[in-house]
Amino acid sequence: MFITKKNRKTVYQKLFIEGVLYTQKNKLLPSHPLFPDTGIKNIEILNIMISLKSREYVTEDFCWQHSYWTLTDSGIEYLRGYLNIPVNILPATKSIKLIR
């Protein structure tokens, strides 16, 4: 499936900021609930996340017809390089772990 660079970058930015994304199992959703105005389809996000999972940049937890995708440390480094993000900025999930 062809996914535009703009859509991929938007998904990567949201994933890096939050540290976690979710997708419904339904591949026919017209747009994903986290990206209503951008027109990014749920199947596009599913395919992006499956690609990241195969490279071990995210882990998947499946519960009640929803997949929850969490960034790994190697995924953080990959997204930092892809999005040109400085080292001192962390995803929301990592900064919570550091505070405790």
C-alpha positions in Angstrom: 0.0 0.0 0.0 1.3 3.4 -0.9 1.3 5.9 2.0 2.2 9.5 1.3 5.3 10.9 3.0 3.1 13.6 4.6 0.8 11.1 6.2 3.7 8.9 7.4 5.4 12.0 8.9 2.1 13.0 10.7 1.7 9.5 12.2 5.4 9.4 13.2 5.1 12.8 14.9 2.0 11.7 16.9 3.7 8.4 17.8 6.8 10.2 19.0 4.9 12.8 21.0 2.6 10.4 22.7 4.8 7.3 22.8 1.7 5.1 22.2 -0.9 4.8 19.4 -3.9 2.7 19.1 -5.8 1.3 16.1 -9.1 -0.5 15.8 -9.1 -3.9 14.0 -11.6 -2.5 11.5 -9.7 -1.8 8.2 -12.6 -0.1 6.6 -12.8 3.0 8.9 -12.8 6.1 6.6 -10.4 7.9 9.0 -8.6 7.2 12.2 -10.2 8.9 15.3 -6.8 10.5 16.3 -6.5 12.1 12.8 -10.0 13.3 11.9 -9.0 16.4 9.9 -6.1 14.9 8.0 -8.0 12.2 6.3 -5.5 9.5 7.3 -7.3 6.1 7.0 -7.1 3.5 9.8 -5.6 0.9 7.3 -2.7 3.3 6.6 -1.9 3.5 10.3 -2.2 -0.2 10.7 0.2 -0.8 7.8 2.7 1.8 9.2 2.6 0.2 12.6 3.0 -3.3 11.3 6.1 -2.1 9.4 7.5 -0.6 12.5 6.7 -3.7 14.5 8.6 -5.9 12.0 11.7 -3.8 12.5 11.1 -4.0 16.3 10.6 -0.2 16.7 7.2 -0.8 18.5 5.5 -3.5 20.5 1.9 -4.5 20.0 -0.7 -5.3 22.7 -4.1 -6.5 21.4 -7.2 -6.2 23.6 -10.9 -6.0 22.7 -10.5 -5.4 18.9 -7.9 -2.7 19.5 -4.1 -2.8 19.0 -2.0 -0.6 21.3 1.4 0.2 19.8 4.2 1.3 22.2 7.6 2.7 21.1 10.7 0.8 22.0 14.1 2.5 22.7 15.3 1.6 19.2 12.1 3.1 17.8 12.7 6.4 19.7 16.2 6.6 18.1 14.8 5.8 14.6 12.1 8.5 14.9 14.6 11.0 16.2 16.7 10.5 13.1 13.7 10.5 10.8 12.1 13.6 12.2 15.3 15.5 13.2 14.3 15.7 16.9 17.0 16.6 19.5 18.2 14.1 22.1 16.8 16.0 25.0 13.2 15.6 23.9 11.5 12.4 25.0 8.0 10.8 24.3 5.4 11.3 27.0 5.6 7.7 28.1 9.4 7.8 28.6 9.4 11.0 30.5 6.9 9.5 33.0 9.1 6.6 33.6 12.1 8.9 34.2 10.2 10.9 36.9 9.3 7.9 39.0 
